[in-house]
């Protein structure tokens, strides 16, 4: 009898091969609603931030973040005197990935797949009072969410340094080569947590989904490397478990050796090293899944 390669049975077989005896526990962690953290909005007033976090426990490993004990915990966020929300709820792993880019004030920064906006806020706060941020996302629906987040969290004078675009990330390098000091590419991916939570998506899953996404991810990564200035930094990130979409994409870029980039070491407060990058998985680290790899372009 031929073993199923598609649908729910194919999905289970594929990830059992990848993760072995670990898969049932990892699958359960993916199906469970993951707890988030509350990351304070650096643009909101200190009084508002203190007001809305005074009963929460800070996370020493993630400055500016506070523990939410469960995914179902309700948090009431208020506005400051400038009508900005005091904090943003997000996955701790996403905070780690965005901070890995180590954006500095005054830089020219690109977020190639920016919606819904949590990581973009991290980048924008790191730019502080100087520098420019381009936020790109092709999806009209996701871009609408991004615009809402910006209005809720960012003052008007800072928004003047933000540019919103809706271009094909796979072709970005053709139009703006060597233009950015730092680039975040949080690429569209398999998102196995989403697949497991959607019966229709699970029913139509096949290994070709991973292959198609990995091909697009490589095109985006190559475009991002082209758009990077000499000496610039690039963080490639996904929320996928499939190695083909993570280290596999990085390995393909390095083997082709067309973009003069090399892997930079990462030391993050959460997660563990992979062959080229860093991974945070919910069964072991209580957050994620997130994979990211930091690359630096030769000066």
C-alpha positions as CSV (number, residue, x, y, z in Angstrom):
1,X,0.0,0.0,0.0
2,X,1.3,3.4,-0.9
3,X,1.8,5.8,2.0
4,X,-0.1,9.1,1.8
5,X,2.0,12.1,0.9
6,X,-0.8,14.7,1.0
7,X,-3.4,16.0,3.3
8,X,-3.5,15.3,7.1
9,X,-1.8,11.9,6.8
10,X,0.9,13.2,4.5
11,X,1.5,16.2,6.8
12,X,1.9,13.9,9.8
13,X,4.2,11.6,8.0
14,X,6.4,14.4,6.7
15,X,6.9,16.0,10.0
16,X,7.4,12.7,11.8
17,X,10.2,12.0,9.5
18,X,11.7,15.5,10.2
19,X,11.3,15.4,14.0
20,X,11.0,11.8,14.9
21,X,9.8,11.0,18.4
22,X,9.7,14.7,19.2
23,X,6.9,15.4,16.7
24,X,3.8,14.5,18.9
25,X,5.0,16.9,21.6
26,X,5.9,19.6,19.1
27,X,2.6,19.2,17.3
28,X,0.7,19.6,20.6
29,X,2.6,22.8,21.4
30,X,1.7,24.1,18.0
31,X,-2.0,23.3,18.4
32,X,-2.1,24.8,21.8
33,X,-2.7,28.6,21.9
34,X,0.7,30.1,22.5
35,X,1.1,32.7,25.3
36,X,2.3,36.0,24.2
37,X,4.3,38.8,25.8
38,X,3.4,42.5,26.2
39,X,6.1,44.7,24.7
40,X,5.8,48.3,25.8
41,X,5.5,51.0,23.1
42,X,8.6,53.1,23.2
43,X,6.7,56.0,21.6
44,X,4.0,56.1,24.3
45,X,4.5,58.1,27.5
46,X,6.2,56.5,30.5
47,X,3.2,57.1,32.6
48,X,1.0,55.1,30.3
49,X,3.5,52.3,30.0
50,X,3.8,52.1,33.8
51,X,0.0,52.2,34.3
52,X,-0.6,49.3,32.0
53,X,2.2,47.0,33.1
54,X,2.3,47.6,36.9
55,X,0.6,44.2,37.7
56,X,2.7,42.2,35.1
57,X,6.0,40.5,35.6
58,X,8.9,41.8,33.5
59,X,11.0,39.4,31.5
60,X,14.7,40.1,32.3
61,X,15.9,38.4,29.1
62,X,13.6,40.6,27.0
63,X,13.9,44.2,28.2
64,X,10.6,46.1,27.7
65,X,8.6,42.9,27.7
66,X,6.2,41.5,30.3
67,X,4.9,38.0,30.8
68,X,1.3,37.1,30.0
69,X,0.6,34.0,32.0
70,X,-1.7,32.4,29.4
71,X,-2.8,33.0,25.9
72,X,-6.3,33.7,27.1
73,X,-5.2,36.4,29.6
74,X,-7.0,39.6,28.8
75,X,-5.0,42.8,28.8
76,X,-6.5,46.3,28.9
77,X,-4.4,48.8,27.1
78,X,-5.0,52.5,27.4
79,X,-4.0,55.5,25.4
80,X,-1.4,58.1,26.5
81,X,-2.0,61.8,26.2
82,X,-1.2,61.7,22.5
83,X,-3.7,58.9,21.9
84,X,-1.0,56.2,21.4
85,X,-1.5,52.7,22.7
86,X,0.9,51.8,25.6
87,X,2.0,48.3,24.5
88,X,1.8,45.7,21.8
89,X,1.0,42.0,22.3
90,X,3.2,39.6,20.3
91,X,5.2,36.4,20.4
92,X,8.4,36.6,22.3
93,X,10.2,34.9,19.5
94,X,9.2,37.6,17.1
95,X,10.7,40.2,19.4
96,X,14.0,38.3,19.4
97,X,14.1,38.0,15.6
98,X,13.4,41.7,15.1
99,X,16.0,42.8,17.6
100,X,18.6,40.5,16.0
101,X,18.9,43.0,13.1
102,X,20.4,45.5,15.7
103,X,19.0,48.6,13.9
104,X,20.9,51.8,14.9
105,X,19.7,55.4,14.9
106,X,20.1,57.2,11.5
107,X,20.1,54.1,9.4
108,X,18.1,53.4,6.2
109,X,16.1,50.3,6.9
110,X,13.8,48.1,4.9
111,X,11.2,45.6,6.2
112,X,10.3,43.6,3.0
113,X,7.2,41.7,4.3
114,X,6.2,44.1,7.1
115,X,2.5,43.3,8.0
116,X,1.0,43.0,10.5
117,X,3.5,45.4,12.1
118,X,4.9,44.0,15.4
119,X,8.4,43.6,14.1
120,X,8.2,46.9,12.3
121,X,7.5,48.7,15.6
122,X,10.6,47.2,17.0
123,X,12.7,48.4,14.1
124,X,11.2,51.9,14.2
125,X,11.8,52.3,17.9
126,X,15.4,51.3,17.4
127,X,15.8,54.1,14.8
128,X,14.8,56.5,17.5
129,X,14.8,60.2,16.3
130,X,16.7,59.7,13.1
131,X,16.7,57.4,10.1
132,X,14.1,56.1,7.6
133,X,12.1,52.9,7.4
134,X,10.4,51.4,4.3
135,X,7.6,49.0,5.1
136,X,6.6,46.7,2.2
137,X,3.8,44.2,1.9
138,X,2.0,43.1,-1.3
139,X,-1.2,42.0,0.5
140,X,-3.8,44.7,0.5
141,X,-5.5,43.1,3.5
142,X,-2.3,42.8,5.5
143,X,-1.2,46.3,4.5
144,X,-4.5,47.7,5.9
145,X,-3.7,46.1,9.2
146,X,-0.2,47.5,9.1
147,X,-1.5,51.0,8.6
148,X,-3.8,50.6,11.5
149,X,-1.0,49.5,13.8
150,X,1.2,52.5,12.7
151,X,-1.7,54.9,13.5
152,X,-2.2,53.3,16.9
153,X,1.4,53.2,18.0
154,X,3.6,55.8,16.2
155,X,3.5,59.6,16.5
156,X,2.9,61.7,13.4
157,X,6.4,63.2,13.4
158,X,7.9,59.7,13.3
159,X,5.5,58.5,10.6
160,X,7.0,61.2,8.4
161,X,10.1,59.0,8.1
162,X,8.1,55.8,7.2
163,X,7.4,54.9,3.6
164,X,4.7,52.3,2.8
165,X,5.0,50.2,-0.4
166,X,3.3,47.2,-1.9
167,X,5.9,45.8,-4.3
168,X,6.9,42.2,-5.2
169,X,9.7,41.5,-2.7
170,X,11.2,39.0,-5.1
171,X,12.2,41.8,-7.5
172,X,13.2,44.5,-5.0
173,X,16.9,44.3,-5.7
174,X,16.4,45.2,-9.4
175,X,15.1,48.7,-8.5
176,X,17.1,49.6,-5.4
177,X,20.5,47.9,-5.3
178,X,22.8,48.7,-2.5
179,X,20.3,51.1,-0.9
180,X,19.8,49.9,2.7
181,X,21.9,49.7,5.9
182,X,19.7,46.9,7.3
183,X,16.9,44.7,6.0
184,X,14.4,42.4,7.7
185,X,12.9,39.7,5.5
186,X,10.2,37.9,7.5
187,X,9.2,35.8,4.6
188,X,5.8,34.1,3.9
189,X,6.2,30.5,4.9
190,X,4.5,27.2,5.6
191,X,3.3,28.3,9.0
192,X,2.6,24.8,10.3
193,X,0.8,26.2,13.3
194,X,-1.7,27.9,10.9
195,X,-2.1,24.7,8.8
196,X,-2.8,22.6,11.9
197,X,-5.5,25.1,13.0
198,X,-7.3,25.2,9.7
199,X,-8.9,21.9,8.5
200,X,-9.3,23.1,5.0
201,X,-5.6,24.0,4.7
202,X,-4.5,20.7,6.3
203,X,-6.7,18.7,3.9
204,X,-4.9,20.3,0.8
205,X,-1.4,20.3,2.3
206,X,1.3,18.6,0.2
207,X,5.2,18.7,0.1
208,X,5.0,20.8,-3.0
209,X,3.8,23.7,-0.8
210,X,7.1,23.7,1.0
211,X,9.0,23.5,-2.3
212,X,7.0,26.4,-3.8
213,X,7.5,28.6,-0.7
214,X,11.2,27.8,-0.5
215,X,11.6,28.9,-4.1
216,X,9.9,32.2,-3.4
217,X,11.8,32.7,-0.2
218,X,15.1,32.3,-2.0
219,X,14.1,34.8,-4.6
220,X,13.2,37.3,-1.9
221,X,16.4,36.6,0.0
222,X,18.5,37.1,-3.1
223,X,16.7,40.4,-3.8
224,X,17.2,41.6,-0.2
225,X,20.9,40.8,-0.5
226,X,21.2,42.8,-3.7
227,X,19.4,45.8,-2.0
228,X,21.8,45.7,0.9
229,X,24.6,48.2,1.1
230,X,28.2,46.9,1.5
231,X,28.7,46.3,5.2
232,X,24.9,46.1,5.7
233,X,23.0,43.6,7.8
234,X,20.1,41.3,6.8
235,X,17.9,39.1,9.0
236,X,16.0,36.3,7.2
237,X,13.1,35.0,9.3
238,X,10.2,32.6,9.0
239,X,7.7,30.9,11.3
240,X,8.2,27.6,9.5
241,X,9.4,24.3,10.9
242,X,10.5,22.9,7.6
243,X,14.3,23.1,7.3
244,X,14.0,23.5,3.5
245,X,12.5,27.0,4.2
246,X,15.0,27.9,6.8
247,X,18.6,26.7,6.7
248,X,17.9,25.3,3.3
249,X,17.3,28.8,1.8
250,X,20.4,30.2,3.5
251,X,22.5,27.3,2.2
252,X,21.3,27.9,-1.3
253,X,22.2,31.6,-1.2
254,X,25.7,30.8,0.3
255,X,26.5,28.1,-2.2
256,X,25.6,30.3,-5.2
257,X,28.0,32.9,-3.8
258,X,26.6,35.7,-5.9
259,X,25.8,38.2,-3.2
260,X,29.0,38.5,-1.1
261,X,27.2,37.8,2.2
262,X,28.3,35.7,5.1
263,X,26.5,34.4,8.2
264,X,27.0,36.4,11.3
265,X,27.0,34.8,14.8
266,X,23.8,35.1,16.9
267,X,23.5,35.0,20.6
268,X,19.9,35.3,21.5
269,X,18.1,35.2,24.9
270,X,15.8,32.5,23.8
271,X,16.2,29.4,21.5
272,X,19.0,27.4,20.1
273,X,21.4,27.4,17.2
274,X,20.7,25.6,13.9
275,X,23.3,25.0,11.2
276,X,23.3,28.6,9.9
277,X,20.9,30.5,12.1
278,X,18.7,30.3,15.2
279,X,15.4,28.6,16.0
280,X,12.8,29.0,18.7
281,X,10.3,26.2,19.1
282,X,7.2,26.2,21.4
283,X,7.8,22.7,22.8
284,X,11.3,23.6,24.1
285,X,11.2,27.4,24.5
286,X,7.6,28.3,25.1
287,X,7.5,30.6,22.1
288,X,7.6,30.6,18.3
289,X,8.1,28.8,16.1
290,X,10.6,31.3,14.6
291,X,13.7,30.7,12.6
292,X,16.1,33.5,11.7
293,X,19.6,33.9,10.3
294,X,21.7,37.1,10.3
295,X,23.8,37.8,7.3
296,X,26.3,40.6,6.7
297,X,27.4,41.9,3.3
298,X,31.1,42.4,2.5
299,X,32.2,46.0,2.8
